[in-house]
Amino acid sequence: MLLGCVGDDFTGSSDLANTLAKGGMRVTQYTGAPDGPAGADVEAGVVALKSRTLPKDAAVRQSLHALEWLARQGCRQFFFKYCSTFDSTPEGNIGPVAEAMAAALDATSVIVCPAFPAAGRSVYQGHLFVGDALLSESGMRDHPLTPMTDSDLRRWLARQTALGVGHVAAPVVARGAAAILAALEAEDAAGRRLIVVDAISDADLMAIGAAASGLKLVTGGSGVALGLPENFRRAGLLSGAGAQWRGVAGPAAILSGSCSTATRGQVAAHRGPKLEIRAEQVMAGEMTGVSIAEWALVAKGGVPLVYSSAEPETVHAAQERFGREEVAAAIERVMGEAAVGLVGGGVRRLVTAGGETSGAVVEALGLGALRIGPEIDPGVPALKAEGRDLALALKSGNFGGADFFARAVEALGPRTAPAGAP
């Protein structure tokens, strides 16, 4: 294994795996650190955690455990993947995990770059933009678990870590890899080890990737990983063998737990049967994973969609009544139980929306490793569970076009197997 990656949620890890696979690397995504060794043909391993909203000590502990496993696979470089909207609280977990991984690897000049221009995320003058809006003026300001109320990544990150926070500005990035590397080294020498790097285009990301060729640790969204495969290819280390994809035939279902603006639009656009999960019903035990699966398995008129993507004011009211963590944990548990019921009832194509929901589903289904398939939308690949007759799409809440659900279901495979198929 050449590149070892730790992702703080499952959808983001899929996004990163997708980027690396498109760059020509043989990629496997793991659900937590495996017990045994990776396959000999794996060139990039992505260990997906569900650590984004854990207490910071637990997030650091899980991340270091994954890092140790990756180091044992012989990785030459390491990547800490977090959301392109920098989802975190003032306490963490991006800063504490990056700091701990840098210490474990004795890494210097650590890049911090969540930019993903293809999905509308750019970093300019140290500030993160979503489309043409500052992060703090986007829908992320209402995120139920990690409301992003400050767009200045340098200021937000400085609250989370004892390390100095530096910056490489856009004009330097525009001068190319050598200028970027020189600026990174200057910032590190000045005591600023975690360094926010501006990026507003894929060309910027490729230059940053080239500058990172000799760095031990890189952190960011999947965008900054665009240029990393080329470093290994230039060194003659990639096999050049592309991964083969084969979908799965069978019934489909959609589980959506994201409250992002993008996902709410996708829920509204869905033309099949829908069932809304209301926090009050879940907390009262009136709606369970079993009852949800039973509804979906007999639903008529298209692919069933189960969603808890309520408007922000509805979410806030439920959080005030029952508690933020309690509501989130209950809905995740119900989604996981529903996924188990759906797959047990014959569903073979499963689409999930929202990082926490996707993590709960993958954990509940006990999926160990996922092969990376074709890209459905920027940042969202089709996935095939190794050793299981099950295809998935794990979508970050913020990603995908309005018709994402329909296209994802189609990308995962047909409703019925073609005649003559094995």
N, C-alpha and C positions, 0 to 999 in steps of 0.2 A: 504494500500500500504506500502510495506516494503522498497523498494529501488526506489529513485526518480532520474531520469537521465535527463540531458540537453545535447542535441547534437547540434553541430554547423553547421551541414548540414544533409540532408535527407538520403543520402546513408550511411554515418557513423552511423546515428541513427539506420538504419535497421541492420547494421552490429552488433551494440551493442545489439539490441533486439534479434537478432539471437543467439548471445553468451549466453545471459541470459536464453532464451527459451531452448537451448540445455542443460543448467545447471539445468533445471527442474522448472524454475519459470514461472508463468502465466504472459505473457508480452503483453502490448498494447503500440503501438507507436502512438503518437498524433502529429498532424500538428499544432504546436504552442500550447500554454496553452489553454485548453478548458475553456468554461464559467462555466460549471457545474461540479459536482463531478465525480470522476472516479467510474467505476463499483466496487462493493464490492469484486469481486473475483480477481481483478488485484493485483498481487504481486510485479511487477516491471513496472513502467510507464516511457516511454521514450518520452520526449517532443522534437520533431525535430524542430530546427530553421534553418533559412537560414542566419546565422550571421557570417559565416567565413570571408567574405570579406567586411562586413559592416564597416563604420567608428567605431572606438573602443567604443565611447560613446554609440552609438546605439546598438552595440553588448552587452555591459554590461547591458544596460537597458532591452533589451529583455531577456537576460539570468536570470536576477534577477526576472523579472516578472514570468518566468517559474518556477524558484526556489520557489517563494512564493506560487504558486499554488500547487506544489509538497509537500511543507511543510504542507499545509492545508489538504493534503490527509493522513497525519500521518506518513510520511516516517521516518525511523530510520537512514538511511544513504543516501548520495547523491553522484552522479557521474557526472563529466563534461567530455563529450566525444568529442575528436577532432581527426584529421586524424592521421593514423599511420605513415605518412610522415611529421607530425608536420606542416602542411600547415599554414603559417602565414607570416606576414611581420615583419620587425624590430620593428614596432610600436605595433603590436598585431595581432590577438586578444586573443591568448591563455593566455598570461600573465595577461592582464587587467581583463579578465573574471574570471580567477582562483583567482586572488587577491580579486575581489569584492565578489565572492561566499564565499571565506574563511572568509572575514570580516563579511558577513551577517550571517554565521553559527557559527562564533567564532571558526573556525576549526584550529587545529594545525597539524603539521607533514603531510602536504599535499603531497601525492605521485604524481609525474609527470612521466608517463611511457607510451610512445606510442608504445612499442614493440608489435609485432604480428608475432612471428616466423613462423606460418603456412603460412603467406603471404610474408615471406622473410624479415620482419622488425625486427631488433634486436638492442638493446642498449648495448654498451660495452664501458667502460671507459668514460661514458657520451656522447659518439658519437652515432649517429643513422646511421645504415647501411640498405641499400636496397639490399638484396641478399649479394653478396660479395663486394659491392661498397659502399663507403661513400655516404651519402645522397647528398652531394654537387657534387658528380661525377655521380649521377644517372640522369634519365630523368627529375627528379623534378627540376633540375637547370634551366630548360627551361619552367617551369609552367608559363602560361600567366598572372596569377593574383598573385600568391604567389611563386615566384622563390626561391628555397631553396639553398642558396649559402654558408651556414655554417653548418657543421654536428655536431658541438659541441652544444648540447642542453643547457648546462649550460650557455654558452656565448650568444646564441641566445635568450634564455628566459630572461636573465639579462637585455637585451636591452628593454624588454617589461614591466617590473614591478619594482616597488620600493621595493618589498620584497626581502630578501636575498634568494639566490638560492644554495641549497646544493646538495650532491651527496651520494648515497649508491652504493658502487662498487660491481662488480660481486663476488669477494671472500666472501664478507659478505652475499650476497644473497644465495650463495651456502650452507651457514651454516644453513639456514632455517628461519622460521617465527620469532622465538624469537630474533635471531640475527638481523634480518631486523628491527623489531620494536624498538629494543634498539638503532640501528643506526639512525633510523628516529627521535626518541626522542632526541638523542644527537645533531643532526643537528638543530632541532627546538630550542633547548635550547641555541644553539650558534647563534641564530638569522637568521637561514636559513629555512624559513617556507615552501617554494616550493622546493621539493627535487626530483631531477632526480634519478631514480632507474634503475640500469642495469638489463637487462633480455635477455637471449639468447635462452631460451627453455621454453616449456609449464610448465615444472617442476618449473622453476623460477617464472613464473607467478602465479602458484598455491600457492607457498610459500608467494609471495607478497600479494596475496589475503587473505591468512590466517592471515598475519600480520596486514592487514587493518581491521580486524573484528571490532575493537572498534573505528575506525577513523570516523569522521563525514563526511569528504569529500575526495574522490579519484578522480584523473584526469588521462586521458590517452586515448589510443586506446582501442578497444574492448578486446584486449588480456588480459589486466590486470584485466578485469572483470571476467575472467574465474573462479577464485577462490571465488568470492563473493557469489554465490548461496549456496555453501557448508556451509558458515558461518550461513546462515539463516536455512538451513536444520539441522545443528547440534544443533541449538537452538530450533528445533521443530516447526518452524514457517511456513514451506512450506506445501501446501496442498497435493502435490504429484500427482495432477491431470494434465496429459499432455494435451496440446492443440490439438484439432482435425483439420486437414487440408482437405479442399476440393477445388480443382481447379475450374476454370471457363472455359466453352467451348465457342469457338467463334474465329473470325478472330484475327490475331496478327499483331503487328507492332513494330519497333525498332527506338528509337530516341537517337542519340549519339552526345553529345556535348563536350566530353573529348578529349584533345589533348595528353593524356599520351601515352607512348610507348606501354603499354599493350592494350589500346583501339585501337590504330592505327593498331596493329596486328590483333585484332578481326574484325575490319572493312575490312581489306584486306582478311581475311579468310571467310567472309560471302559469301554464294553462291546464295543468292536471289537478287532481283532487288535493286539497290542502287541509291540514289539521294544525291549529295553533296551540302551542303549549303555554298555558298561563301559569305564572309563578304561584298564584293563590291556590290553584288546583293541585299543583305538584306538592306544595308545602302541606296541604291538607290531606294528601294521599289519595285524592280523587282521580288523579291521572298518573299512571305508572308506565314503566317501560313495556310491561306486558300488554297493557291496554292499547298503547300506541302501536305496537307491532301488530296486534290483532286487527286494528283498524286498517293499517297500511296493507296488510296481506290480502284483504278482501276489497280494497278500494277499486272502483271502476273509473274508466274515463281517462286513463293516462298514468304517468309515473307519479306515485304519491309523494307529497312533500309534507314533512313535519317540521314546524319551525317555532322558534321562540324569539324571533327577531322583532321585538316590540319597539315602539317609539321611545326615545330617551326619557320622556316624562313618565311613561308607564314603568320603565325599568327603575327609575329613581324612586317611585312610589313603593314598588315592591321591596327595594333595598331598605328603605326607611322602616318598613313594617316588619320585615323578617331578618334583616342583616345582609350586607353585601356578600360576604363569603358564603353564608348559609344558602342564599338563593342560588349563587353560581354553582356550588357543590351539588345541590339537589338537582338542578337541571342537567348538569354533566352526568350525574349518576343515571338519571332517567334516559338520557340520550344513549349512554353506553348499554344499558339494559335493553333499550329498543333495538339497537344494532344487533345484539346477540339474538333477540327474538326474530328479527328480520332475516338474518343469515340462516338461522336454524329453520326458518320457514321457507327457504329456497331462494332468497334474494342473492344474486351473484354479481350485481353491479351496484355499488353504493357510493353516493356523492355526499360529502359533508362540507359544511361551511362554518368557518370560525376555528381559530387555533385551539381553544380550550375544548370545544366540542369534538374536533377531530382527534385530539389527544385522548379524550375519554373513550371515543369509539375504538381507536386502535388498541388501547390498553384492554378494554373490555373484551375485544375479539381475540386478544392474545397473539397479535401478529408480530413475528420476530424480525423479519427482513422483507423489504419491498424492492422489487425491480422497477426501474424507471422506464416509462414508455413515452409516447409522443406528447408534445406540449398541446394543451387544450386552449389556454389563454396565457399571456405572459405571466410566468411564475407558477403555473399550475400544470404539472404533468399528469398523465394517466399512470396508474401504479398497478402492479400485479403482486399479490401476496405470494411469497415463495412457499411452495408446498401446499397451497390452498387454491381452490377453484373460486377465486374472488378477485375482482378488479375494483379499484377505488380511485376517487379523485378527492384530495384533501385541499380545500380551498381556504386561503386566508380570507377573512371577512372583507377586506378592502379590495380584493382582486376580482377580475372578471367583468365581462360585459353583461348587459341586461338579460341576454338569452343564454347565459353561461350554463344553467342547469340542463337545458335541452341538449346543448352541444356536448356537455360532459358525459351525459348518459350515452349518447351516440358514440363518443370516442372510446368508451370502455368496452364496447362489444355490442353484438346484435341481441335483439329480444329472444330469438331462437337461433340455434346453430344452423349454419348452411348445410344443405343436403350433402352427405358424403363426408362431413367433417368428423374427425375422430372424437 
